[in-house]
Amino acid sequence: MTEGNGGRRERRKAQTRTAVRETAQRLFAERGFDAVTIADIAAAADVAVQTVFNHFETKEALFFDERTPWVELSVAAVTGRTPGTDPVRALRDYLESDLVRVLERESRPENRGYVEALEASTSLQARERTLVEQTGERVTAALTTAIAHGEWTAAPATDPATARVLSRVVADLFLVAGRALVLENRRLVLTAEPGSRPPSAVRAAMAGTLTEVERCAHRLAGRLLDPAGELSVGERRGPGR
């Protein structure tokens, strides 16, 4: 196969993938996720059922395709930050900018079908929770390396086990807070009159929420990594623990 033929083949594959995704997401918005089958998608996109599965392992993967950049970019915010940059601040800054985009996008009346499809499908909700958990695990690994090497301004270098405990808590604090804001915004979207935008209460609370999460992370680091040994992982557990 020549380089030119290979390039054309890859372009055709990419075009097919895009066509299948766009068709599927249109059908999901129109009919609801659970009411649409892979056969429906294949017929509407004018491809074979196997072609759909060649590009997407599951119907859930089709729904979320290109809608969850935060899975990769949350990790990249830590691993790809400018040398000397605080890793936790880099994560917070990325999540804040991403939340601005997500809240704006999901608040648009033309995207109500997306929110309705999510609300109506337990399998989509489970898949989204799994994506958050997987992202938390990957962010934890990235933060562990940075914190263990003393790259976080809130903490001195420490052993990998303690760094991982701290990193897991910090990662989940940010990701769960972000998810809570998104879910509340979706509730407001669905209770607003069709064609209208929801109140901006969630967007107004977003920056303050992430600021408090960051402050909490700094206080936690002080407790776990205090040089005077005020409290360390596994030490002096309270009654009943």
Order of alpha helices (4+ residues) and beta strands (2+ residues): alpha-alpha-alpha-alpha-alpha-alpha-alpha-alpha-alpha-alpha
